[in-house]
Amino acid sequence: MSIDKNQVKKVAKLSRILLEDSKLETLSKDLASILNFVEQLNKLDTNKTKPLSSVVDKTLEPRNDKVDDGKIKSQILKNSPNKNEDFFIVPKVIE
């Protein structure tokens, strides 16, 4: 598939990319070679190939969710300028 300079300009404009005119020729050749490679890939017979989501043949093991406060409440509350026993005190946002 061939791509000319006008097509490269159009794609650049749609992509909001500023291109110099001196680079249009090389970009059109590069894009044409990429599309030629994709055409070669499209010709491959993949009917016997299973789709895969990962190259690692392992399933994720589920874990039990446990509620844990981390036992560092006092350390966290040290960061607050205003606090009561268990909570941050913040200024009222909605009037």
C-alpha positions in Angstrom: 0.0 0.0 0.0 1.4 3.4 -0.9 0.9 6.5 1.1 1.6 9.9 -0.3 2.5 13.2 1.4 -1.0 14.5 1.3 -2.3 11.5 3.3 0.5 12.0 5.8 -0.4 15.7 6.2 -4.1 14.7 6.7 -3.2 12.1 9.4 -0.9 14.7 11.1 -3.6 17.3 11.1 -6.2 14.9 12.5 -3.6 13.8 15.2 -2.8 17.5 15.9 0.9 16.8 15.1 3.0 19.6 13.6 5.2 18.1 10.8 7.9 19.8 8.8 7.7 19.4 5.1 11.2 17.9 4.9 10.0 14.9 7.0 6.9 14.1 4.9 8.8 11.9 2.4 10.4 9.7 5.0 7.3 9.4 7.0 5.2 8.4 4.0 7.8 5.6 3.3 7.8 4.5 6.9 4.1 4.3 7.1 3.9 2.5 3.8 6.3 -0.2 5.0 4.4 -0.5 8.3 1.1 -1.1 6.4 2.8 -3.6 4.0 4.0 -5.5 7.1 0.4 -5.5 8.5 -0.9 -6.8 5.2 1.6 -9.7 5.4 0.4 -10.5 8.9 -3.2 -10.5 7.7 -2.3 -13.2 5.2 -1.3 -15.6 7.9 -3.6 -18.5 8.7 -4.4 -18.3 12.4 -7.4 -20.6 12.4 -5.6 -23.2 14.5 -4.1 -20.7 16.9 -5.9 -20.1 20.2 -6.1 -16.5 21.3 -4.2 -15.8 24.5 -4.4 -13.1 27.1 -1.0 -13.7 28.6 2.2 -15.4 27.7 2.4 -16.9 31.1 0.4 -20.1 31.4 -0.9 -19.5 35.0 -4.3 -18.5 36.3 -4.7 -16.0 39.1 -5.6 -17.5 42.4 -8.3 -15.7 44.2 -7.5 -14.4 47.7 -9.8 -13.8 50.6 -10.5 -10.1 51.3 -9.8 -9.3 55.0 -10.8 -6.0 56.6 -7.7 -4.7 58.5 -7.2 -1.3 59.9 -3.4 -1.7 59.8 -3.2 -0.9 63.5 -1.6 2.5 62.7 -4.5 4.8 63.4 -2.6 6.9 65.9 0.3 7.4 63.4 -2.1 8.5 60.7 -3.9 10.9 62.9 -0.6 12.6 63.8 -0.6 14.1 60.3 -3.8 16.0 61.0 -3.7 19.5 62.5 -7.3 19.0 63.8 -8.6 15.7 65.1 -10.7 14.2 67.7 -10.3 10.7 69.1 -10.7 8.7 65.9 -11.3 11.1 63.0 -9.8 13.9 61.0 -11.6 17.3 61.5 -11.9 19.2 58.3 -13.4 22.6 57.6 -17.0 22.7 56.3 -17.0 22.8 52.5 -20.7 23.3 51.7 -22.4 26.3 53.1 
